Amino acid sequence: SSSLGLPPSVWGRSWKSKKMAPISCCSTQRLLPSALLAALWGGFCAALAVGRPQVQVSGRQLLVDGKPFHMKGVNWNPVRRGGKHPEDLDYRGFVETDAEIMALAGVNAVRTYEPVTDTEVLDVLWKKGIFVLNTVYVNAADPIDTVVERMTAVMDHPAVLMWVVGNEWNYNGFYKKLQLEVARTLLKDTARKVRSVDSTRPIATVFGSMPDAATVQFIGDDVDIWGLNQYDELSFGPLFDNWAKLPTAKPMFLSEYGADAFNSKDGKPDEAAQAVATKSLTNEIVAHSSQH
């Protein structure tokens, strides 16, 4: 579960997939200067942003169309029972059923562990008022440039709330056991590539627990918002105060938290205990929300 709120104004908007024809920047064989190309691309991205929600980070707040946005969500990774991740990941096969259940639960955002590049999947989520924190890079085995194709496939879709780079990369070294210093540099370089493709949405990264001051300072403005995967008992303790002490003005959200539905002490499911823990932790998140 994750603490991923939705202004009523963005519920129920309709959107239809559109194919885009290729464009030509010039008729000569000369290459345009990189600065000019960047400026042209930035203007192109801004043009695409017209007609979809405007998402930005301002201080400690995430804003959607200028209004504070409190994410209420889950991490969505639909794999059939007995299947394996990521080989059996099936967004298309589960989205209709899952989106209905999530909407009934009040979910307004999902975070993925792999890229969603299917606009029809995003269409279903969007109709249910659900945004996507679209993870476009998690594994160091992939060249950084792979984010370009993943992003451009869905970049003009209103359901994409932000782009996410990494999941607990401080623990798994981008799933290649990279040293922390190497992983931090990879994050920074990837975030810059993401920004070059789309400068109209925030970039998030997901960290295992709390980053230290050196890591936050090293990443700097290349990341706009931090997700923390934090597993405690019935309270987050000093987590919110500890974040406030870090040398950053960026907001953070709880990208994973909660309790297991299986009680290992009794050797059986215990959803009642899970509900107690999840409610207690969620109430703490709401009490510390920057929306207030």
C-alpha positions in Angstrom: 0.0 0.0 0.0 1.2 3.5 -0.5 0.2 7.1 0.3 -0.1 8.2 -3.0 -6.1 13.2 -3.2 -7.7 14.2 -6.3 -9.4 17.5 -6.9 -13.0 16.9 -8.0 -12.4 18.9 -11.1 -10.2 16.2 -12.8 -12.6 13.3 -12.2 -14.4 12.0 -15.2 -12.4 13.8 -17.9 -12.5 11.9 -21.2 -9.4 11.3 -23.4 -8.9 9.5 -26.7 -5.7 8.0 -27.9 -4.1 10.0 -30.7 -1.4 9.0 -33.2 1.1 11.7 -34.1 2.6 12.2 -37.5 6.3 12.7 -37.8 7.5 16.3 -38.1 10.5 17.8 -39.8 12.5 20.6 -38.1 14.3 21.8 -41.2 14.8 21.0 -44.8 18.5 21.1 -44.8 20.9 18.2 -44.1 22.6 20.2 -41.3 22.1 19.3 -37.7 20.5 22.0 -35.5 22.6 23.2 -32.5 21.8 21.2 -29.4 20.6 24.3 -27.5 18.1 25.1 -30.3 16.9 21.5 -30.4 16.4 21.6 -26.7 14.4 24.8 -27.0 12.2 23.4 -29.8 11.6 20.2 -27.9 10.7 22.2 -24.7 8.1 24.2 -26.7 6.8 21.0 -28.3 6.3 19.4 -24.8 4.6 22.6 -23.6 2.2 22.4 -26.5 1.4 18.8 -25.7 0.6 19.7 -22.1 -2.2 21.9 -23.2 -5.5 20.1 -22.5 -4.2 17.8 -19.8 -3.8 18.4 -16.0 -0.9 20.7 -15.2 1.3 18.9 -12.6 4.0 20.7 -10.7 5.9 20.7 -7.4 5.7 23.9 -5.3 7.6 23.9 -2.0 6.4 20.8 -0.1 3.2 20.4 -2.2 2.3 18.5 -5.3 -0.1 20.6 -7.3 -2.6 19.4 -10.0 -4.1 22.3 -11.9 -2.9 24.6 -9.2 -4.5 22.7 -6.3 -2.8 20.6 -3.6 -3.0 17.0 -4.5 -3.0 14.3 -1.7 -2.2 10.9 -3.3 -4.3 8.0 -2.1 -3.1 5.0 -3.8 -1.5 1.6 -4.2 1.4 0.0 -6.0 -0.1 -1.8 -9.0 1.8 -4.8 -10.3 -0.8 -7.2 -11.8 0.7 -10.7 -12.2 -1.5 -13.8 -12.3 -1.3 -16.2 -9.4 1.7 -18.4 -9.9 3.2 -16.0 -12.3 6.5 -14.2 -12.2 7.5 -10.6 -12.3 8.1 -9.1 -14.7 7.6 -11.8 -17.3 3.9 -12.3 -16.5 3.1 -8.6 -15.9 -0.3 -8.1 -17.5 -1.6 -4.5 -17.3 -4.1 -5.0 -20.1 -5.5 -8.2 -18.7 -6.2 -6.9 -15.2 -6.9 -3.2 -15.7 -10.7 -3.3 -16.1 -11.3 -5.3 -12.9 -8.6 -3.7 -10.8 -9.5 -0.1 -11.8 -13.1 -0.8 -10.7 -12.0 -2.1 -7.3 -9.5 0.7 -6.8 -12.0 3.4 -7.7 -14.5 1.9 -5.2 -11.8 2.1 -2.5 -11.1 5.8 -3.2 -7.8 5.2 -4.9 -6.7 8.1 -7.1 -3.2 7.1 -8.0 -1.1 4.0 -8.7 2.6 3.5 -8.8 4.0 0.9 -11.1 7.3 -1.1 -10.9 7.6 -1.3 -14.7 6.6 1.1 -17.4 3.1 1.5 -18.6 3.3 2.1 -22.4 -0.2 1.1 -23.4 -2.5 4.1 -23.8 -5.6 1.9 -23.7 -4.6 0.8 -20.1 -4.2 4.5 -19.2 -7.6 5.2 -20.8 -9.3 2.8 -18.4 -7.5 4.2 -15.3 -8.3 7.8 -16.4 -12.0 7.1 -16.7 -11.9 5.9 -13.1 -10.1 9.1 -11.9 -6.8 7.3 -11.3 -3.4 8.8 -12.1 -0.3 6.9 -12.7 3.2 7.4 -11.3 4.8 5.8 -14.3 8.1 4.0 -13.5 10.3 4.3 -16.6 13.6 3.1 -15.3 14.5 0.6 -12.6 17.2 -1.7 -13.9 20.8 -0.7 -14.7 20.9 -3.4 -17.4 18.9 -1.1 -19.6 20.6 1.8 -21.4 19.4 5.2 -20.1 18.1 6.1 -23.5 15.4 3.4 -23.2 13.4 5.9 -21.2 12.8 7.9 -24.4 10.6 5.3 -26.1 8.8 4.4 -22.9 7.9 8.0 -22.2 7.0 9.1 -25.7 4.6 6.2 -26.0 2.3 7.8 -23.4 3.6 11.3 -22.9 0.5 13.1 -24.1 -1.8 11.1 -21.9 -3.5 12.9 -19.0 -3.3 9.9 -16.7 0.5 10.2 -16.3 1.0 12.2 -13.1 4.8 11.9 -12.9 7.8 9.8 -14.1 9.5 7.6 -11.6 13.2 6.5 -11.7 14.3 3.6 -9.5 12.7 1.5 -6.7 14.7 1.1 -3.5 17.9 1.5 -5.6 19.9 2.1 -2.4 19.1 -1.5 -1.5 19.3 -3.2 -4.9 21.7 -1.0 -6.8 19.2 -0.7 -9.6 18.9 -4.5 -9.5 22.6 -4.9 -10.5 24.1 -4.4 -7.0 25.7 -1.1 -7.9 27.6 0.7 -5.2 25.6 3.5 -3.7 27.8 6.2 -5.3 27.4 4.6 -8.7 23.7 4.2 -8.2 23.3 7.8 -7.3 25.1 8.9 -10.4 22.9 6.6 -12.5 19.8 8.1 -10.9 21.0 11.7 -11.6 21.9 10.9 -15.2 18.6 9.1 -15.9 16.6 11.9 -14.3 18.3 14.4 -16.6 17.4 12.3 -19.6 13.8 12.1 -18.4 13.7 15.9 -18.0 15.1 16.4 -21.5 12.2 14.3 -22.9 9.4 15.9 -20.7 9.9 19.0 -18.7 6.2 19.4 -17.9 5.9 16.7 -15.3 7.7 16.1 -12.0 10.3 13.4 -11.6 10.2 11.1 -8.6 12.5 8.5 -7.2 11.7 5.8 -4.7 14.2 5.2 -1.8 14.3 2.5 0.7 13.6 4.2 4.0 15.3 7.6 4.6 18.1 9.0 2.4 21.0 10.8 4.2 21.9 14.4 3.7 24.7 13.7 1.3 22.4 11.7 -1.0 19.7 14.4 -1.1 22.3 17.1 -1.8 24.0 15.1 -4.5 20.7 14.5 -6.4 19.6 18.1 -5.9 17.0 19.5 -8.3 17.3 16.5 -10.7 14.5 14.9 -8.7 11.4 16.9 -7.7 9.7 14.5 -5.2 11.0 11.6 -3.1 9.1 8.4 -2.4 10.0 6.5 0.8 9.4 2.8 1.2 9.0 2.5 5.0 7.8 -0.4 7.0 7.2 0.1 10.7 4.8 -1.2 13.3 1.9 1.0 14.3 3.6 4.3 13.9 6.2 6.0 11.6 7.8 7.5 14.7 10.1 10.5 13.9 10.0 9.9 10.1 8.2 13.2 9.2 10.4 15.2 11.5 13.5 13.5 10.2 12.6 14.4 6.6 12.1 18.0 7.6 15.6 18.1 9.0 17.2 17.1 5.6 18.8 19.8 3.5 16.0 19.8 0.9 12.7 21.7 0.4 11.4 18.8 -1.8 8.2 17.0 -0.8 8.1 13.3 0.0 5.4 10.6 -0.1 5.1 7.1 1.4 5.6 5.0 -1.7 5.2 1.7 0.3 4.0 1.1 3.9 1.7 -1.0 5.8 1.6 -4.6 7.1 1.4 -8.1 5.7 -2.0 -9.8 5.6 -0.3 -13.0 6.7 0.5 -13.5 10.4 3.8 -15.4 10.5 3.4 -16.0 14.3 0.1 -17.9 13.8 0.9 -19.2 10.3 -2.4 -17.9 8.8 -3.9 -14.8 7.2 -4.8 -12.1 9.7 -6.5 -9.3 7.8 -7.9 -7.7 11.0 -4.4 -7.1 12.3 -3.4 -5.8 8.9 -6.3 -3.3 8.9 -5.4 -2.0 12.4 -1.8 -1.3 11.3 -2.7 0.2 7.9 -5.4 2.5 9.5 -3.0 3.7 12.2 -0.2 4.5 9.7 -2.6 6.1 7.2 -4.0 8.4 9.8 -0.5 9.6 10.6 0.1 10.3 6.9 -3.1 12.3 6.6 -2.2 14.3 9.8 1.1 15.2 8.2 -0.2 15.9 4.7 1.0 19.1 3.1 -2.5 19.5 1.7 -3.6 21.0 5.0 
